[in-house]
Amino acid sequence: MSVENGSKIQKVLKSWPVGTVSTSKWFSELGVSSQLLRKYTQYNWVKPLGSGAYIKADDTVSWTGGLYALQEQLKISIHAGAMTALSMQGMAHYLRMGGERVFLFAPPKTKLPAWFKNHDWGTEINFTASSILPENVGLIEYEEKNYTIQISAPERAFLECLYLAPEKLDLVECYQVMEGLTTLRPKLLQSLLEQCGSIKVTRLFLYMATKAGHDWYKRLDQSKFDLGKGSRTITQGGVYIPEFQIIVPEELVKL
């Protein structure tokens, strides 16, 4: 390999955050041709993760390193949300050891590259494409050791939990998380709830917030929320809550 190409790989490796995936698009933007990229793999500087994605030969990459590439290099509007985001911020009721499901959210019609979908990240990836909440409201930067990714702020993350419940998340666990959310920001909640596209989520949130009795709840202007009409059955055979016209699990009511 020429001196010029040798110095180029050093530049590439220096600008490549440890623990992340890099894509063909990123290499191309750095002036690395597909032919030169093949040489990098032959010299064992990089190794393929899948079609169009690579990792450093001596590196270990988790799902967050893959998410980094989706966000920063492919410019896909995707983020970690729901219980994943709450857990990352120390707000989940149960901090499970290993095997934690990862919840990712993106706008409707978002398609993930095959390399991300097919790679074994060592954990279950649960991807939801939905317009339930506005695209760029309630997202924060989360600092990993060598890079930053976007995740949901607690206010948005909890609403995402309710969207996934009861099919993918347990409502009792969601409420137990709610009990600890004493510092939610009413201004952000107001904005999210006014734009929330799910009547089920809005009603469930207000029910749980009333039940938990946090101070921030009193500062919400509920007259601006779309609560719809008629009752909503969240759980078959549950208990009817007249104030919010929802049927919820008996175990939740008893808490």
N, C-alpha and C positions, 0 to 999 in steps of 0.2 A: 504494500500500500504506500502511496506517495506521502511525502511530508505534509503536503497541503491537506490531503484527506485524513491523515493522522491527527493533525491539529484540529480539524473539523469535528472529529469524534470527541476530542477532549472538550471542545466547546459545547457539544450536545450533552455530554454527560454532566458537565458543570451546571447547565441550565435546567436539568431534569431533576425535579424534587424526588428525594429518596422515598420509596414506598408508593409510587404512583405508576399508572399505566401511561404510555405515550402512544399516540395514534399516527397513522401514515400522514394524515393532514398536518399534524404538528411538525413531523420531520420535513415534509415538503416546504412548509413555511420557513424552516431554517435552512433551506437550500440543499437538503439531502435528497438525492434522487432515489428512485426505487432500486436502481442498480447498486448504488452505494449502500443502501439499507440492507440489501442482500449480503453484501460484503461484511457489514457489521455483524450480521448473524453468523456468517461463516467464521469470523474471527472470535466469535463467542463474547462479543461486547453486549449484544442484546439478544433476546430470544422471543419468539412469537408467543403471544397469549391467545391469539385467534386471528382471524382474517382482519388485517388493518390495525392490529394492536400489538404493542410490545412492552416488555419489562426489561430492566437491567438484568444481565445474566446472573448476578450474585444477589439479587434483591428478593424480598418477600413482600407481596402486595395483598392487601385486604380489599373488601368491597369499597371502603372509603377512597382508596387510591383509584379504583375504577370510576367511582362517582366523580372524582376530581377531573378525570379526563373527559367525561360526558359534559360537565359544566364548563370547564375552562378551555378545552380544546375544540370540542364539537359544538359548543354553545347551545346545548340542549337545555331547555327550561325544566329542570328536574331537581328535586330536593329530597332529603331524608325528612320524614315527618312522623306524625302519630306517636306511638309509644317509643319508637326508635329515638326521635328527637328529644322526648322527655327524659329517656334513660341517659342519653348523652349529656344532658344538663343536670343529672342527679335528681330528677323529679319523678321517676317511675316508682310505683309502690313496691314492686318486686325487682330487685337488681339480680337478674338471673346470671348464672355462671355458664357461659358457652351456649351454643345452640339457639341464641336469641334470634327471633325473626327480624328481618330488616324491612321496614316499610318505606317505599319510595313513591313519590307523587309527581305527576306531570299533567299538563293540559291534555284535553281530549285529542286523539289521533297521533299522539307522540309515539314514535317507534324507536325502540332501543336497538343498537347494533347487536348483531349475532354474537360477537365476542363477549359482550357483557352478559347477555342472556344465557349463553351456553357454558360459561366458565364456572367451575366449582369454587365458590367463594368461601366454602366451609360453613355456610349458614343459609337459611331459606330466605330468598329475596321475594318480597311481595310487592308487586308493582301495580299502582292504581292510576289510571288516566281519567281525570275528572275535572269538571269546571265548578265543583261545589263551592270553592272559595276563589277570590280574585288572585290572579297569577302571581303578583309580586308584592302582596301585602302580608306582613307578619313573617318575613324570612330574616334570618341572621347569619352572620359569618361564624363558623365554628373552626377553631384552631386545632388542627392535628399537629404532630411534632414538626413536620417539614412542609406542610401545605395547609390550605384553607378550603373548606367546602361550605355550601349553603345548606342550612337545615331550618326547620320551622321553629319560630319562637314558641314558648309555652302556650300562649293563647291560641295560636293557629294549630299547634300540635294536638291540643286537647279536642278541638272541634273535629280534627281528622280522626281521632280515636272514636268519637261518637259516630262518625260516618261509617266506620268499619264495623261497629258493633250492631247487633250481637253476633253476626256471622263470623267475624275474624277476631274480635276482641270481646272479652267478657264485660258486661255492663257493671257488675259488682266491682271488678277491678278498676274500671274507669272511674267509678264514684270514689273508690278509696284513693285514687290519684287526685281527684278533685278536692278531697278534704285537705290535702297538703298544699294546694295552689293558693296560698294566702296573698301572694304579691302580684297577681295578674293585673295588667294595666287596663283600666276601663275604657280609655280612649281607643286603644287598639281593638279591644273586644267589640266596642260599639261599631267600629268600621267593618270588622269581619262579619259580625252578625247581621248588619244591614245589607251586606252583599252576599250572605250565605244562600246558596241555591238549594238547600235541603230543609224542608219544614220539620222533618223528623229530628235533624241535628239541632235546630234552634229550640224546639220544644224540650228535647232531652237536656240540653245545656241549661235552660232556664229552670227546669225541674231540679236538676242536681245542684245548681247554684243556690237556689232557694233553700234546699235541704241542708247544704253545707253552711249557709249563713255567713259567707265572707263579706267583709266591708265593701269591697269593690262592686259587689252585686247591686248595692243601693244606688250606685252612680250610673247605671245603665238606663237609657231611655228606651223602654220596651215598646213604646208606641210606634217606633220606626222599624220594628222587626216584622217580617212577613211570617205570620203564624198559621196562615191558611185557614181552612174550615174543615169541620168534621173531625172525628177521632182517628188516631193512628195506633195500630197494633204493633208494638215493638216486639212483644213476646206473646205467643199464644198461651192462653190459660193463666195470664198474669193478673195484676191488680190495676183497676182503672183509677187514674188520677184526674179528677174532674177539672181542676184548675188549668191543666195543660192538655187535657183530652188525649192522654196517651195511656196505653196498657203496658206496664213494665213488670219485670220479674218480682215475685213476692219477696225473694231474698234481698233485693235492693230496697224495697219499701221498709223492711224490718231493720235496716241499718240505722 
